[in-house]
């Protein structure tokens, strides 16, 4: 999960806010070199937040087949 957050440069402050924890604490728990880690409950909550993001993205990235076909054929 840490790799996805880093690769996509997701807003850690926003994720921390949605997790209801300070940004510093969130970043420490995300850092593999730091001794504190996410609890099982926190992992479930973070996954839920990422699923919300996925659902929001699905809503704006859907391409209807007929729309795509129309774009391809009108070029």
C-alpha positions as CSV (number, residue, x, y, z in Angstrom):
1,X,0.0,0.0,0.0
2,X,2.9,2.3,0.8
3,X,4.3,1.8,-2.7
4,X,1.0,2.9,-4.3
5,X,0.7,6.0,-2.1
6,X,4.3,6.9,-3.0
7,X,4.1,6.1,-6.7
8,X,0.9,8.1,-7.2
9,X,2.0,10.9,-4.8
10,X,-1.3,10.7,-2.9
11,X,-2.0,13.5,-0.5
12,X,-0.8,12.0,2.8
13,X,-2.3,14.9,4.8
14,X,-5.7,14.2,3.3
15,X,-5.4,10.4,3.9
16,X,-4.3,11.1,7.5
17,X,-7.3,13.4,8.0
18,X,-9.6,10.8,6.7
19,X,-7.9,8.3,9.1
20,X,-8.5,10.8,11.9
21,X,-4.8,10.9,12.8
22,X,-2.1,13.5,12.7
23,X,-0.2,13.7,9.4
24,X,3.1,13.1,11.1
25,X,1.8,9.9,12.8
26,X,0.4,8.7,9.4
27,X,3.7,9.3,7.7
28,X,5.7,7.6,10.5
29,X,3.4,4.5,10.2
30,X,3.8,4.5,6.4
31,X,7.6,4.6,6.7
32,X,9.1,1.1,6.7
33,X,12.1,2.3,8.7
34,X,9.9,3.7,11.6
35,X,9.1,1.3,14.5
36,X,5.4,2.2,14.6
37,X,3.1,0.4,12.2
38,X,-0.6,0.6,11.3
39,X,-2.8,-1.6,13.4
40,X,-5.1,-4.2,11.6
41,X,-8.0,-1.8,12.2
42,X,-6.1,1.1,10.7
43,X,-5.2,-1.0,7.6
44,X,-8.8,-1.8,7.1
45,X,-9.8,1.9,7.4
46,X,-7.1,2.9,5.0
47,X,-8.1,0.3,2.5
48,X,-11.7,1.6,2.8
49,X,-10.5,5.1,2.1
50,X,-8.6,3.9,-1.0
51,X,-11.7,2.1,-2.2
52,X,-13.7,5.3,-1.9
53,X,-11.0,7.0,-4.1
54,X,-11.3,4.1,-6.6
55,X,-15.1,4.5,-6.7
56,X,-14.8,8.2,-7.2
57,X,-12.3,7.6,-10.1
58,X,-14.6,5.0,-11.6
59,X,-17.3,7.6,-11.8
60,X,-15.3,10.0,-13.8
61,X,-13.3,7.6,-16.0
62,X,-16.0,5.4,-17.4
63,X,-16.0,5.4,-21.2
64,X,-19.1,4.2,-22.8
65,X,-18.5,1.8,-25.7
66,X,-20.6,3.8,-28.2
67,X,-18.9,7.0,-27.2
68,X,-15.4,5.4,-27.7
69,X,-16.5,4.0,-31.0
70,X,-17.8,7.3,-32.2
71,X,-14.5,9.0,-31.3
72,X,-12.5,6.4,-33.1
73,X,-14.6,6.5,-36.3
74,X,-14.7,10.3,-36.5
75,X,-10.9,10.7,-36.6
